[in-house]
């Protein structure tokens, strides 16, 4: 995993000649912007749950449609 390390980033930017406040501000902004990202595992888990829900919903709709069609055919 390639996790962002704001402390290391601040140290590198400061070592390149920046004033301490600038690297801290940059690192803080990057850290805030990346703190709510979703991991691949979280996304896959959510997709798996959604796929299961869609499958169950589709099965239910097919069952109801089949029952309605059966009733309509029997009324003829």
mmJSON file of the N, C-alpha and C atoms, coordinates in Angstrom:
{"data_MODEL":{"atom_site":{
"group_PDB":["ATOM","ATOM","ATOM","ATOM","ATOM","ATOM","ATOM","ATOM","ATOM","ATOM","ATOM","ATOM","ATOM","ATOM","ATOM","ATOM","ATOM","ATOM","ATOM","ATOM","ATOM","ATOM","ATOM","ATOM","ATOM","ATOM","ATOM","ATOM","ATOM","ATOM","ATOM","ATOM","ATOM","ATOM","ATOM","ATOM","ATOM","ATOM","ATOM","ATOM","ATOM","ATOM","ATOM","ATOM","ATOM","ATOM","ATOM","ATOM","ATOM","ATOM","ATOM","ATOM","ATOM","ATOM","ATOM","ATOM","ATOM","ATOM","ATOM","ATOM","ATOM","ATOM","ATOM","ATOM","ATOM","ATOM","ATOM","ATOM","ATOM","ATOM","ATOM","ATOM","ATOM","ATOM","ATOM","ATOM","ATOM","ATOM","ATOM","ATOM","ATOM","ATOM","ATOM","ATOM","ATOM","ATOM","ATOM","ATOM","ATOM","ATOM","ATOM","ATOM","ATOM","ATOM","ATOM","ATOM","ATOM","ATOM","ATOM","ATOM","ATOM","ATOM","ATOM","ATOM","ATOM","ATOM","ATOM","ATOM","ATOM","ATOM","ATOM","ATOM","ATOM","ATOM","ATOM","ATOM","ATOM","ATOM","ATOM","ATOM","ATOM","ATOM","ATOM","ATOM","ATOM","ATOM","ATOM","ATOM","ATOM","ATOM","ATOM","ATOM","ATOM","ATOM","ATOM","ATOM","ATOM","ATOM","ATOM","ATOM","ATOM","ATOM","ATOM","ATOM","ATOM","ATOM","ATOM","ATOM","ATOM","ATOM","ATOM","ATOM","ATOM","ATOM","ATOM","ATOM","ATOM","ATOM","ATOM","ATOM","ATOM","ATOM","ATOM","ATOM","ATOM","ATOM","ATOM","ATOM","ATOM","ATOM","ATOM","ATOM","ATOM","ATOM","ATOM","ATOM","ATOM","ATOM","ATOM","ATOM","ATOM","ATOM","ATOM","ATOM","ATOM","ATOM","ATOM","ATOM","ATOM","ATOM","ATOM","ATOM","ATOM","ATOM","ATOM","ATOM","ATOM","ATOM","ATOM","ATOM","ATOM","ATOM","ATOM","ATOM","ATOM","ATOM","ATOM","ATOM","ATOM","ATOM","ATOM","ATOM","ATOM","ATOM","ATOM","ATOM","ATOM","ATOM","ATOM","ATOM","ATOM","ATOM","ATOM","ATOM","ATOM","ATOM","ATOM","ATOM"],
"id":[1,2,3,4,5,6,7,8,9,10,11,12,13,14,15,16,17,18,19,20,21,22,23,24,25,26,27,28,29,30,31,32,33,34,35,36,37,38,39,40,41,42,43,44,45,46,47,48,49,50,51,52,53,54,55,56,57,58,59,60,61,62,63,64,65,66,67,68,69,70,71,72,73,74,75,76,77,78,79,80,81,82,83,84,85,86,87,88,89,90,91,92,93,94,95,96,97,98,99,100,101,102,103,104,105,106,107,108,109,110,111,112,113,114,115,116,117,118,119,120,121,122,123,124,125,126,127,128,129,130,131,132,133,134,135,136,137,138,139,140,141,142,143,144,145,146,147,148,149,150,151,152,153,154,155,156,157,158,159,160,161,162,163,164,165,166,167,168,169,170,171,172,173,174,175,176,177,178,179,180,181,182,183,184,185,186,187,188,189,190,191,192,193,194,195,196,197,198,199,200,201,202,203,204,205,206,207,208,209,210,211,212,213,214,215,216,217,218,219,220,221,222,223,224,225,226,227,228],
"type_symbol":["N","C","C","N","C","C","N","C","C","N","C","C","N","C","C","N","C","C","N","C","C","N","C","C","N","C","C","N","C","C","N","C","C","N","C","C","N","C","C","N","C","C","N","C","C","N","C","C","N","C","C","N","C","C","N","C","C","N","C","C","N","C","C","N","C","C","N","C","C","N","C","C","N","C","C","N","C","C","N","C","C","N","C","C","N","C","C","N","C","C","N","C","C","N","C","C","N","C","C","N","C","C","N","C","C","N","C","C","N","C","C","N","C","C","N","C","C","N","C","C","N","C","C","N","C","C","N","C","C","N","C","C","N","C","C","N","C","C","N","C","C","N","C","C","N","C","C","N","C","C","N","C","C","N","C","C","N","C","C","N","C","C","N","C","C","N","C","C","N","C","C","N","C","C","N","C","C","N","C","C","N","C","C","N","C","C","N","C","C","N","C","C","N","C","C","N","C","C","N","C","C","N","C","C","N","C","C","N","C","C","N","C","C","N","C","C","N","C","C","N","C","C","N","C","C","N","C","C"],
"label_atom_id":["N","CA","C","N","CA","C","N","CA","C","N","CA","C","N","CA","C","N","CA","C","N","CA","C","N","CA","C","N","CA","C","N","CA","C","N","CA","C","N","CA","C","N","CA","C","N","CA","C","N","CA","C","N","CA","C","N","CA","C","N","CA","C","N","CA","C","N","CA","C","N","CA","C","N","CA","C","N","CA","C","N","CA","C","N","CA","C","N","CA","C","N","CA","C","N","CA","C","N","CA","C","N","CA","C","N","CA","C","N","CA","C","N","CA","C","N","CA","C","N","CA","C","N","CA","C","N","CA","C","N","CA","C","N","CA","C","N","CA","C","N","CA","C","N","CA","C","N","CA","C","N","CA","C","N","CA","C","N","CA","C","N","CA","C","N","CA","C","N","CA","C","N","CA","C","N","CA","C","N","CA","C","N","CA","C","N","CA","C","N","CA","C","N","CA","C","N","CA","C","N","CA","C","N","CA","C","N","CA","C","N","CA","C","N","CA","C","N","CA","C","N","CA","C","N","CA","C","N","CA","C","N","CA","C","N","CA","C","N","CA","C","N","CA","C","N","CA","C","N","CA","C","N","CA","C","N","CA","C","N","CA","C","N","CA","C"],
"label_alt_id":[null,null,null,null,null,null,null,null,null,null,null,null,null,null,null,null,null,null,null,null,null,null,null,null,null,null,null,null,null,null,null,null,null,null,null,null,null,null,null,null,null,null,null,null,null,null,null,null,null,null,null,null,null,null,null,null,null,null,null,null,null,null,null,null,null,null,null,null,null,null,null,null,null,null,null,null,null,null,null,null,null,null,null,null,null,null,null,null,null,null,null,null,null,null,null,null,null,null,null,null,null,null,null,null,null,null,null,null,null,null,null,null,null,null,null,null,null,null,null,null,null,null,null,null,null,null,null,null,null,null,null,null,null,null,null,null,null,null,null,null,null,null,null,null,null,null,null,null,null,null,null,null,null,null,null,null,null,null,null,null,null,null,null,null,null,null,null,null,null,null,null,null,null,null,null,null,null,null,null,null,null,null,null,null,null,null,null,null,null,null,null,null,null,null,null,null,null,null,null,null,null,null,null,null,null,null,null,null,null,null,null,null,null,null,null,null,null,null,null,null,null,null,null,null,null,null,null,null],
"label_comp_id":["UNK","UNK","UNK","UNK","UNK","UNK","UNK","UNK","UNK","UNK","UNK","UNK","UNK","UNK","UNK","UNK","UNK","UNK","UNK","UNK","UNK","UNK","UNK","UNK","UNK","UNK","UNK","UNK","UNK","UNK","UNK","UNK","UNK","UNK","UNK","UNK","UNK","UNK","UNK","UNK","UNK","UNK","UNK","UNK","UNK","UNK","UNK","UNK","UNK","UNK","UNK","UNK","UNK","UNK","UNK","UNK","UNK","UNK","UNK","UNK","UNK","UNK","UNK","UNK","UNK","UNK","UNK","UNK","UNK","UNK","UNK","UNK","UNK","UNK","UNK","UNK","UNK","UNK","UNK","UNK","UNK","UNK","UNK","UNK","UNK","UNK","UNK","UNK","UNK","UNK","UNK","UNK","UNK","UNK","UNK","UNK","UNK","UNK","UNK","UNK","UNK","UNK","UNK","UNK","UNK","UNK","UNK","UNK","UNK","UNK","UNK","UNK","UNK","UNK","UNK","UNK","UNK","UNK","UNK","UNK","UNK","UNK","UNK","UNK","UNK","UNK","UNK","UNK","UNK","UNK","UNK","UNK","UNK","UNK","UNK","UNK","UNK","UNK","UNK","UNK","UNK","UNK","UNK","UNK","UNK","UNK","UNK","UNK","UNK","UNK","UNK","UNK","UNK","UNK","UNK","UNK","UNK","UNK","UNK","UNK","UNK","UNK","UNK","UNK","UNK","UNK","UNK","UNK","UNK","UNK","UNK","UNK","UNK","UNK","UNK","UNK","UNK","UNK","UNK","UNK","UNK","UNK","UNK","UNK","UNK","UNK","UNK","UNK","UNK","UNK","UNK","UNK","UNK","UNK","UNK","UNK","UNK","UNK","UNK","UNK","UNK","UNK","UNK","UNK","UNK","UNK","UNK","UNK","UNK","UNK","UNK","UNK","UNK","UNK","UNK","UNK","UNK","UNK","UNK","UNK","UNK","UNK","UNK","UNK","UNK","UNK","UNK","UNK"],
"label_asym_id":["A","A","A","A","A","A","A","A","A","A","A","A","A","A","A","A","A","A","A","A","A","A","A","A","A","A","A","A","A","A","A","A","A","A","A","A","A","A","A","A","A","A","A","A","A","A","A","A","A","A","A","A","A","A","A","A","A","A","A","A","A","A","A","A","A","A","A","A","A","A","A","A","A","A","A","A","A","A","A","A","A","A","A","A","A","A","A","A","A","A","A","A","A","A","A","A","A","A","A","A","A","A","A","A","A","A","A","A","A","A","A","A","A","A","A","A","A","A","A","A","A","A","A","A","A","A","A","A","A","A","A","A","A","A","A","A","A","A","A","A","A","A","A","A","A","A","A","A","A","A","A","A","A","A","A","A","A","A","A","A","A","A","A","A","A","A","A","A","A","A","A","A","A","A","A","A","A","A","A","A","A","A","A","A","A","A","A","A","A","A","A","A","A","A","A","A","A","A","A","A","A","A","A","A","A","A","A","A","A","A","A","A","A","A","A","A","A","A","A","A","A","A","A","A","A","A","A","A"],
"label_entity_id":["1","1","1","1","1","1","1","1","1","1","1","1","1","1","1","1","1","1","1","1","1","1","1","1","1","1","1","1","1","1","1","1","1","1","1","1","1","1","1","1","1","1","1","1","1","1","1","1","1","1","1","1","1","1","1","1","1","1","1","1","1","1","1","1","1","1","1","1","1","1","1","1","1","1","1","1","1","1","1","1","1","1","1","1","1","1","1","1","1","1","1","1","1","1","1","1","1","1","1","1","1","1","1","1","1","1","1","1","1","1","1","1","1","1","1","1","1","1","1","1","1","1","1","1","1","1","1","1","1","1","1","1","1","1","1","1","1","1","1","1","1","1","1","1","1","1","1","1","1","1","1","1","1","1","1","1","1","1","1","1","1","1","1","1","1","1","1","1","1","1","1","1","1","1","1","1","1","1","1","1","1","1","1","1","1","1","1","1","1","1","1","1","1","1","1","1","1","1","1","1","1","1","1","1","1","1","1","1","1","1","1","1","1","1","1","1","1","1","1","1","1","1","1","1","1","1","1","1"],
"label_seq_id":[1,1,1,2,2,2,3,3,3,4,4,4,5,5,5,6,6,6,7,7,7,8,8,8,9,9,9,10,10,10,11,11,11,12,12,12,13,13,13,14,14,14,15,15,15,16,16,16,17,17,17,18,18,18,19,19,19,20,20,20,21,21,21,22,22,22,23,23,23,24,24,24,25,25,25,26,26,26,27,27,27,28,28,28,29,29,29,30,30,30,31,31,31,32,32,32,33,33,33,34,34,34,35,35,35,36,36,36,37,37,37,38,38,38,39,39,39,40,40,40,41,41,41,42,42,42,43,43,43,44,44,44,45,45,45,46,46,46,47,47,47,48,48,48,49,49,49,50,50,50,51,51,51,52,52,52,53,53,53,54,54,54,55,55,55,56,56,56,57,57,57,58,58,58,59,59,59,60,60,60,61,61,61,62,62,62,63,63,63,64,64,64,65,65,65,66,66,66,67,67,67,68,68,68,69,69,69,70,70,70,71,71,71,72,72,72,73,73,73,74,74,74,75,75,75,76,76,76],
"pdbx_PDB_ins_code":[null,null,null,null,null,null,null,null,null,null,null,null,null,null,null,null,null,null,null,null,null,null,null,null,null,null,null,null,null,null,null,null,null,null,null,null,null,null,null,null,null,null,null,null,null,null,null,null,null,null,null,null,null,null,null,null,null,null,null,null,null,null,null,null,null,null,null,null,null,null,null,null,null,null,null,null,null,null,null,null,null,null,null,null,null,null,null,null,null,null,null,null,null,null,null,null,null,null,null,null,null,null,null,null,null,null,null,null,null,null,null,null,null,null,null,null,null,null,null,null,null,null,null,null,null,null,null,null,null,null,null,null,null,null,null,null,null,null,null,null,null,null,null,null,null,null,null,null,null,null,null,null,null,null,null,null,null,null,null,null,null,null,null,null,null,null,null,null,null,null,null,null,null,null,null,null,null,null,null,null,null,null,null,null,null,null,null,null,null,null,null,null,null,null,null,null,null,null,null,null,null,null,null,null,null,null,null,null,null,null,null,null,null,null,null,null,null,null,null,null,null,null,null,null,null,null,null,null],
"Cartn_x":[0.845,0.0,0.894,0.462,1.225,0.54,0.662,0.007,0.814,0.106,0.748,1.223,2.47,3.054,3.318,2.43,2.594,3.858,4.292,5.497,6.731,6.824,7.961,7.941,6.76,6.63,7.079,6.665,7.075,8.587,9.188,10.652,11.371,10.895,11.549,11.421,10.232,10.035,10.856,10.933,11.738,13.221,13.661,15.061,15.406,14.388,14.651,14.738,14.533,14.72,13.462,12.334,11.106,11.061,10.396,10.14,9.228,9.377,8.64,7.119,6.578,5.122,4.55,5.287,4.781,4.633,5.667,5.502,4.398,4.259,3.203,1.828,1.656,0.369,0.081,1.083,0.916,0.566,1.326,1.093,-0.292,-0.707,-2.025,-3.133,-2.997,-4.004,-4.071,-2.921,-2.902,-3.503,-3.151,-3.668,-5.188,-5.697,-7.147,-7.843,-7.243,-7.849,-7.855,-6.942,-6.859,-7.401,-7.872,-8.301,-9.607,-10.439,-11.733,-11.787,-10.658,-10.651,-11.054,-11.673,-12.126,-11.053,-10.807,-9.835,-10.475,-9.649,-10.134,-10.983,-10.56,-11.293,-12.673,-12.756,-14.046,-14.977,-14.431,-15.228,-15.74,-14.868,-15.279,-16.355,-16.229,-17.236,-18.582,-18.562,-19.806,-20.426,-19.605,-20.118,-20.698,-20.057,-20.57,-21.953,-22.101,-23.397,-24.452,-24.087,-25.027,-25.432,-24.484,-24.778,-25.755,-25.56,-26.46,-27.859,-27.935,-29.243,-29.967,-29.23,-29.844,-30.327,-29.571,-29.979,-31.245,-31.322,-32.519,-33.718,-33.523,-34.61,-35.097,-34.165,-34.53,-35.295,-34.851,-35.546,-36.966,-37.124,-38.449,-39.364,-38.834,-39.63,-40.036,-39.131,-39.444,-40.509,-40.407,-41.396,-42.782,-42.841,-44.129,-44.687,-43.848,-44.299,-44.804,-44.14,-44.563,-45.918,-46.086,-47.356,-48.484,-48.246,-49.268,-49.613,-48.594,-48.829,-49.621,-49.305,-50.045,-51.513,-51.771,-53.152,-53.862,-53.227,-53.849,-54.146,-53.23,-53.445,-54.607,-54.699,-55.767,-57.142,-57.208,-58.482,-59.059,-58.241,-58.7,-59.603],
"Cartn_y":[-1.172,0.0,1.241,2.258,3.486,4.583,4.517,5.484,6.779,7.887,9.2,9.476,9.885,10.206,11.707,12.487,13.938,14.404,13.687,14.08,13.946,12.825,12.61,13.627,13.905,14.894,16.273,16.635,17.922,17.988,16.919,16.887,17.065,16.377,16.48,17.88,18.463,19.814,20.844,20.668,21.586,21.439,20.207,19.965,20.576,20.748,21.347,22.867,23.44,24.871,25.664,25.007,25.726,26.082,27.2,27.597,26.552,26.265,25.191,25.303,26.506,26.676,26.197,26.39,25.981,24.458,23.687,22.224,21.698,22.32,21.891,22.142,23.303,23.633,22.699,22.45,21.559,20.145,19.641,18.284,18.174,19.214,19.211,19.152,19.921,19.917,18.562,17.991,16.677,15.623,15.663,14.695,14.82,16.041,16.254,15.754,15.983,15.58,14.085,13.37,11.926,11.11,11.761,11.022,10.259,10.659,10.001,9.123,8.742,7.883,6.461,5.775,4.405,3.448,2.392,1.391,0.445,-0.263,-1.228,-2.3,-2.746,-3.774,-3.276,-2.021,-1.459,-1.352,-0.927,-0.793,-2.153,-3.155,-4.5,-5.058,-4.83,-5.311,-4.638,-3.341,-2.619,-3.104,-3.352,-3.851,-5.247,-6.088,-7.439,-7.381,-6.523,-6.381,-5.865,-4.897,-4.322,-5.365,-6.144,-7.187,-8.213,-8.596,-9.545,-8.949,-7.678,-7.016,-6.929,-6.59,-6.498,-7.873,-8.911,-10.274,-10.691,-10.389,-10.726,-9.938,-8.658,-7.816,-8.316,-8.654,-9.168,-10.482,-11.358,-12.634,-12.406,-11.461,-11.137,-10.599,-9.721,-9.153,-10.247,-11.143,-12.24,-13.146,-13.414,-14.271,-13.626,-12.331,-11.631,-11.59,-11.29,-11.23,-12.594,-13.657,-15.009,-15.333,-14.948,-15.19,-14.418,-13.155,-12.345,-12.947,-13.341,-13.96,-15.253,-16.05,-17.283,-17.009,-15.985,-15.619,-15.163,-14.326,-13.827,-14.957,-15.904,-17.039,-17.902,-18.094,-18.942,-18.287,-16.974,-16.278,-16.409,-16.77,-16.91,-18.014],
"Cartn_z":[0.0,0.0,0.0,-0.678,-0.788,0.021,1.35,2.225,2.257,2.308,2.367,3.786,3.919,5.213,5.269,5.925,5.935,6.64,7.675,8.397,7.506,6.8,5.889,4.759,4.238,3.173,3.654,4.856,5.437,5.583,6.048,6.225,4.891,3.846,2.539,1.953,2.069,1.538,2.316,3.612,4.433,4.091,3.839,3.479,2.124,1.265,-0.044,0.014,1.203,1.363,1.667,1.776,2.096,3.576,3.87,5.243,5.88,7.152,7.837,7.661,7.627,7.545,6.211,5.132,3.813,3.696,4.019,3.944,4.864,6.041,6.958,6.353,5.726,5.101,3.924,3.102,1.943,2.417,3.385,3.892,4.527,5.222,5.847,4.807,3.745,2.678,1.974,1.684,1.024,1.942,3.212,4.173,4.306,4.387,4.471,3.206,2.051,0.787,0.556,1.18,0.969,2.138,3.186,4.381,4.186,3.236,3.051,1.806,1.272,0.098,0.469,-0.45,-0.231,-0.725,0.047,-0.382,-1.392,-2.105,-3.097,-2.421,-1.251,-0.523,-0.105,0.36,0.752,-0.453,-1.576,-2.792,-3.262,-3.249,-3.664,-2.745,-1.434,-0.484,-0.746,-1.0,-1.286,-2.587,-3.591,-4.863,-4.718,-3.912,-3.675,-3.026,-2.013,-1.337,-2.304,-3.117,-4.073,-5.109,-5.579,-6.556,-5.986,-4.743,-4.087,-3.962,-3.548,-3.405,-4.748,-5.79,-7.12,-7.565,-7.288,-7.642,-6.92,-5.644,-4.863,-5.373,-5.628,-6.139,-7.501,-8.372,-9.701,-9.579,-8.699,-8.492,-7.991,-7.084,-6.572,-7.662,-8.491,-9.591,-10.574,-10.894,-11.813,-11.204,-9.908,-9.243,-9.277,-8.98,-9.001,-10.421,-11.393,-12.788,-13.247,-12.845,-13.208,-12.574,-11.312,-10.631,-11.297,-11.637,-12.307,-13.666,-14.406,-15.715,-15.574,-14.551,-14.309,-14.016,-13.213,-12.903,-14.157,-14.956,-16.189,-17.171,-17.273,-18.171,-17.667,-16.351,-15.794,-15.92,-16.052,-16.2,-17.607,-18.537,-19.94,-20.111],
"occupancy":[1.0,1.0,1.0,1.0,1.0,1.0,1.0,1.0,1.0,1.0,1.0,1.0,1.0,1.0,1.0,1.0,1.0,1.0,1.0,1.0,1.0,1.0,1.0,1.0,1.0,1.0,1.0,1.0,1.0,1.0,1.0,1.0,1.0,1.0,1.0,1.0,1.0,1.0,1.0,1.0,1.0,1.0,1.0,1.0,1.0,1.0,1.0,1.0,1.0,1.0,1.0,1.0,1.0,1.0,1.0,1.0,1.0,1.0,1.0,1.0,1.0,1.0,1.0,1.0,1.0,1.0,1.0,1.0,1.0,1.0,1.0,1.0,1.0,1.0,1.0,1.0,1.0,1.0,1.0,1.0,1.0,1.0,1.0,1.0,1.0,1.0,1.0,1.0,1.0,1.0,1.0,1.0,1.0,1.0,1.0,1.0,1.0,1.0,1.0,1.0,1.0,1.0,1.0,1.0,1.0,1.0,1.0,1.0,1.0,1.0,1.0,1.0,1.0,1.0,1.0,1.0,1.0,1.0,1.0,1.0,1.0,1.0,1.0,1.0,1.0,1.0,1.0,1.0,1.0,1.0,1.0,1.0,1.0,1.0,1.0,1.0,1.0,1.0,1.0,1.0,1.0,1.0,1.0,1.0,1.0,1.0,1.0,1.0,1.0,1.0,1.0,1.0,1.0,1.0,1.0,1.0,1.0,1.0,1.0,1.0,1.0,1.0,1.0,1.0,1.0,1.0,1.0,1.0,1.0,1.0,1.0,1.0,1.0,1.0,1.0,1.0,1.0,1.0,1.0,1.0,1.0,1.0,1.0,1.0,1.0,1.0,1.0,1.0,1.0,1.0,1.0,1.0,1.0,1.0,1.0,1.0,1.0,1.0,1.0,1.0,1.0,1.0,1.0,1.0,1.0,1.0,1.0,1.0,1.0,1.0,1.0,1.0,1.0,1.0,1.0,1.0,1.0,1.0,1.0,1.0,1.0,1.0,1.0,1.0,1.0,1.0,1.0,1.0],
"B_iso_or_equiv":[0.0,0.0,0.0,0.0,0.0,0.0,0.0,0.0,0.0,0.0,0.0,0.0,0.0,0.0,0.0,0.0,0.0,0.0,0.0,0.0,0.0,0.0,0.0,0.0,0.0,0.0,0.0,0.0,0.0,0.0,0.0,0.0,0.0,0.0,0.0,0.0,0.0,0.0,0.0,0.0,0.0,0.0,0.0,0.0,0.0,0.0,0.0,0.0,0.0,0.0,0.0,0.0,0.0,0.0,0.0,0.0,0.0,0.0,0.0,0.0,0.0,0.0,0.0,0.0,0.0,0.0,0.0,0.0,0.0,0.0,0.0,0.0,0.0,0.0,0.0,0.0,0.0,0.0,0.0,0.0,0.0,0.0,0.0,0.0,0.0,0.0,0.0,0.0,0.0,0.0,0.0,0.0,0.0,0.0,0.0,0.0,0.0,0.0,0.0,0.0,0.0,0.0,0.0,0.0,0.0,0.0,0.0,0.0,0.0,0.0,0.0,0.0,0.0,0.0,0.0,0.0,0.0,0.0,0.0,0.0,0.0,0.0,0.0,0.0,0.0,0.0,0.0,0.0,0.0,0.0,0.0,0.0,0.0,0.0,0.0,0.0,0.0,0.0,0.0,0.0,0.0,0.0,0.0,0.0,0.0,0.0,0.0,0.0,0.0,0.0,0.0,0.0,0.0,0.0,0.0,0.0,0.0,0.0,0.0,0.0,0.0,0.0,0.0,0.0,0.0,0.0,0.0,0.0,0.0,0.0,0.0,0.0,0.0,0.0,0.0,0.0,0.0,0.0,0.0,0.0,0.0,0.0,0.0,0.0,0.0,0.0,0.0,0.0,0.0,0.0,0.0,0.0,0.0,0.0,0.0,0.0,0.0,0.0,0.0,0.0,0.0,0.0,0.0,0.0,0.0,0.0,0.0,0.0,0.0,0.0,0.0,0.0,0.0,0.0,0.0,0.0,0.0,0.0,0.0,0.0,0.0,0.0,0.0,0.0,0.0,0.0,0.0,0.0],
"pdbx_formal_charge":[null,null,null,null,null,null,null,null,null,null,null,null,null,null,null,null,null,null,null,null,null,null,null,null,null,null,null,null,null,null,null,null,null,null,null,null,null,null,null,null,null,null,null,null,null,null,null,null,null,null,null,null,null,null,null,null,null,null,null,null,null,null,null,null,null,null,null,null,null,null,null,null,null,null,null,null,null,null,null,null,null,null,null,null,null,null,null,null,null,null,null,null,null,null,null,null,null,null,null,null,null,null,null,null,null,null,null,null,null,null,null,null,null,null,null,null,null,null,null,null,null,null,null,null,null,null,null,null,null,null,null,null,null,null,null,null,null,null,null,null,null,null,null,null,null,null,null,null,null,null,null,null,null,null,null,null,null,null,null,null,null,null,null,null,null,null,null,null,null,null,null,null,null,null,null,null,null,null,null,null,null,null,null,null,null,null,null,null,null,null,null,null,null,null,null,null,null,null,null,null,null,null,null,null,null,null,null,null,null,null,null,null,null,null,null,null,null,null,null,null,null,null,null,null,null,null,null,null],
"auth_seq_id":[1,1,1,2,2,2,3,3,3,4,4,4,5,5,5,6,6,6,7,7,7,8,8,8,9,9,9,10,10,10,11,11,11,12,12,12,13,13,13,14,14,14,15,15,15,16,16,16,17,17,17,18,18,18,19,19,19,20,20,20,21,21,21,22,22,22,23,23,23,24,24,24,25,25,25,26,26,26,27,27,27,28,28,28,29,29,29,30,30,30,31,31,31,32,32,32,33,33,33,34,34,34,35,35,35,36,36,36,37,37,37,38,38,38,39,39,39,40,40,40,41,41,41,42,42,42,43,43,43,44,44,44,45,45,45,46,46,46,47,47,47,48,48,48,49,49,49,50,50,50,51,51,51,52,52,52,53,53,53,54,54,54,55,55,55,56,56,56,57,57,57,58,58,58,59,59,59,60,60,60,61,61,61,62,62,62,63,63,63,64,64,64,65,65,65,66,66,66,67,67,67,68,68,68,69,69,69,70,70,70,71,71,71,72,72,72,73,73,73,74,74,74,75,75,75,76,76,76],
"auth_comp_id":["UNK","UNK","UNK","UNK","UNK","UNK","UNK","UNK","UNK","UNK","UNK","UNK","UNK","UNK","UNK","UNK","UNK","UNK","UNK","UNK","UNK","UNK","UNK","UNK","UNK","UNK","UNK","UNK","UNK","UNK","UNK","UNK","UNK","UNK","UNK","UNK","UNK","UNK","UNK","UNK","UNK","UNK","UNK","UNK","UNK","UNK","UNK","UNK","UNK","UNK","UNK","UNK","UNK","UNK","UNK","UNK","UNK","UNK","UNK","UNK","UNK","UNK","UNK","UNK","UNK","UNK","UNK","UNK","UNK","UNK","UNK","UNK","UNK","UNK","UNK","UNK","UNK","UNK","UNK","UNK","UNK","UNK","UNK","UNK","UNK","UNK","UNK","UNK","UNK","UNK","UNK","UNK","UNK","UNK","UNK","UNK","UNK","UNK","UNK","UNK","UNK","UNK","UNK","UNK","UNK","UNK","UNK","UNK","UNK","UNK","UNK","UNK","UNK","UNK","UNK","UNK","UNK","UNK","UNK","UNK","UNK","UNK","UNK","UNK","UNK","UNK","UNK","UNK","UNK","UNK","UNK","UNK","UNK","UNK","UNK","UNK","UNK","UNK","UNK","UNK","UNK","UNK","UNK","UNK","UNK","UNK","UNK","UNK","UNK","UNK","UNK","UNK","UNK","UNK","UNK","UNK","UNK","UNK","UNK","UNK","UNK","UNK","UNK","UNK","UNK","UNK","UNK","UNK","UNK","UNK","UNK","UNK","UNK","UNK","UNK","UNK","UNK","UNK","UNK","UNK","UNK","UNK","UNK","UNK","UNK","UNK","UNK","UNK","UNK","UNK","UNK","UNK","UNK","UNK","UNK","UNK","UNK","UNK","UNK","UNK","UNK","UNK","UNK","UNK","UNK","UNK","UNK","UNK","UNK","UNK","UNK","UNK","UNK","UNK","UNK","UNK","UNK","UNK","UNK","UNK","UNK","UNK","UNK","UNK","UNK","UNK","UNK","UNK"],
"auth_asym_id":["A","A","A","A","A","A","A","A","A","A","A","A","A","A","A","A","A","A","A","A","A","A","A","A","A","A","A","A","A","A","A","A","A","A","A","A","A","A","A","A","A","A","A","A","A","A","A","A","A","A","A","A","A","A","A","A","A","A","A","A","A","A","A","A","A","A","A","A","A","A","A","A","A","A","A","A","A","A","A","A","A","A","A","A","A","A","A","A","A","A","A","A","A","A","A","A","A","A","A","A","A","A","A","A","A","A","A","A","A","A","A","A","A","A","A","A","A","A","A","A","A","A","A","A","A","A","A","A","A","A","A","A","A","A","A","A","A","A","A","A","A","A","A","A","A","A","A","A","A","A","A","A","A","A","A","A","A","A","A","A","A","A","A","A","A","A","A","A","A","A","A","A","A","A","A","A","A","A","A","A","A","A","A","A","A","A","A","A","A","A","A","A","A","A","A","A","A","A","A","A","A","A","A","A","A","A","A","A","A","A","A","A","A","A","A","A","A","A","A","A","A","A","A","A","A","A","A","A"],
"auth_atom_id":["N","CA","C","N","CA","C","N","CA","C","N","CA","C","N","CA","C","N","CA","C","N","CA","C","N","CA","C","N","CA","C","N","CA","C","N","CA","C","N","CA","C","N","CA","C","N","CA","C","N","CA","C","N","CA","C","N","CA","C","N","CA","C","N","CA","C","N","CA","C","N","CA","C","N","CA","C","N","CA","C","N","CA","C","N","CA","C","N","CA","C","N","CA","C","N","CA","C","N","CA","C","N","CA","C","N","CA","C","N","CA","C","N","CA","C","N","CA","C","N","CA","C","N","CA","C","N","CA","C","N","CA","C","N","CA","C","N","CA","C","N","CA","C","N","CA","C","N","CA","C","N","CA","C","N","CA","C","N","CA","C","N","CA","C","N","CA","C","N","CA","C","N","CA","C","N","CA","C","N","CA","C","N","CA","C","N","CA","C","N","CA","C","N","CA","C","N","CA","C","N","CA","C","N","CA","C","N","CA","C","N","CA","C","N","CA","C","N","CA","C","N","CA","C","N","CA","C","N","CA","C","N","CA","C","N","CA","C","N","CA","C","N","CA","C","N","CA","C","N","CA","C","N","CA","C","N","CA","C","N","CA","C","N","CA","C"],
"pdbx_PDB_model_num":[1,1,1,1,1,1,1,1,1,1,1,1,1,1,1,1,1,1,1,1,1,1,1,1,1,1,1,1,1,1,1,1,1,1,1,1,1,1,1,1,1,1,1,1,1,1,1,1,1,1,1,1,1,1,1,1,1,1,1,1,1,1,1,1,1,1,1,1,1,1,1,1,1,1,1,1,1,1,1,1,1,1,1,1,1,1,1,1,1,1,1,1,1,1,1,1,1,1,1,1,1,1,1,1,1,1,1,1,1,1,1,1,1,1,1,1,1,1,1,1,1,1,1,1,1,1,1,1,1,1,1,1,1,1,1,1,1,1,1,1,1,1,1,1,1,1,1,1,1,1,1,1,1,1,1,1,1,1,1,1,1,1,1,1,1,1,1,1,1,1,1,1,1,1,1,1,1,1,1,1,1,1,1,1,1,1,1,1,1,1,1,1,1,1,1,1,1,1,1,1,1,1,1,1,1,1,1,1,1,1,1,1,1,1,1,1,1,1,1,1,1,1,1,1,1,1,1,1]
}}}
